[in-house]
Amino acid sequence: MADTIVIGIPTLGRAPVLCATLRALSAQTRAADHIVVCSTSAADVAGVTDACPGASVLMTAPGLPRQRNAILDASGDAEIILFFDDDFLPDPGYVAAIERHMAADPSIVVATGNVLADGIGGPGLSVEAGAAILRAWSAAQDGVHATFAGYGCNMALRLEPMRAHGLRFDERLPLYGWQEDVDLSRRLAPFGRVVRLDAARGVHLGVKSGRGSGVRLGYSQVANPLYLAAKRHGYPLRRALSHMSCNVAMNILRAAWPEAHIDRRGRLRGNLIALRDLLTGRMMPERACEL
């Protein structure tokens, strides 16, 4: 029998959190037909066999878009690929909600969930704190809302239009990716609806380990949005400039008094290197790898 829904989890340097996420998936009321984990080393997936005996494990070179594409290549003839970050805890009804809405409405090509709490903007959440938030949430909304793009920590993609039009994640966006989810969502948008589902609930822990250099991220905060806008595939220049300027402004404002969990000075340095490269005609996403 052909797989229908595959869960794909790219991971880097966070094996204990990954295993907690995999164990949480066992509580889904509608189990995925297959789970594929893509890592960069054996250490990344220590304990995966015990946490989720049926999962497939792939190895590839580092880079979030590259890892996502490796998962796509391993998805066989699945109808839906559901990407979770290795630190995203889904409500037990998450996969069932994705299946119900995408089966009822074939026009949905991207579906992202209702993130009840997101640790990415702060010091991060523990697995225990994330699980407690899920248990405490009793709302039963089932709305469907148009949205600009899927959020890569929990994003379902319909694979038929991706195969028909040769769509993949852009591997020119290196390392952590930074906007690769928005880019693919906007390239899929001409072929259907991009939506957020209230019933697909979860918590993004926002674990800080494995996220790499502040300088590299700062470079990507400038280079990636401008690169995506220049492709002219649905990522507006206005959005790129707004996204870039907000990040640069925040890095300037907080550089003198940075948060303990954010390398503001490193990010600002990366911002400035990217702006210098823009003025000299050298700016490209891949340059982040050289910093």
Secondary structure by P-SEA (a helix, b strand, c coil): ccccbbbbbbbcccaaaaaaaaaaaccccccccbbbbbbcccccccccccccccbbbbbbcccaaaaaaaaaaacccccbbbbbccccccccaaaaaaaaaaaacccccbbbccccccccccccccaaaaaaaaaacccccbbbbbcccccccbbbbbcaaaaaacccccccccccccaaaaaaaaaacccccccccccccccccccccccccaaaaaaaaccaaaaaaaacccccaaaaaaaaaaaaaaaaaaccccccccaaaaaaaaaaaaaaaaaaccccccccccc
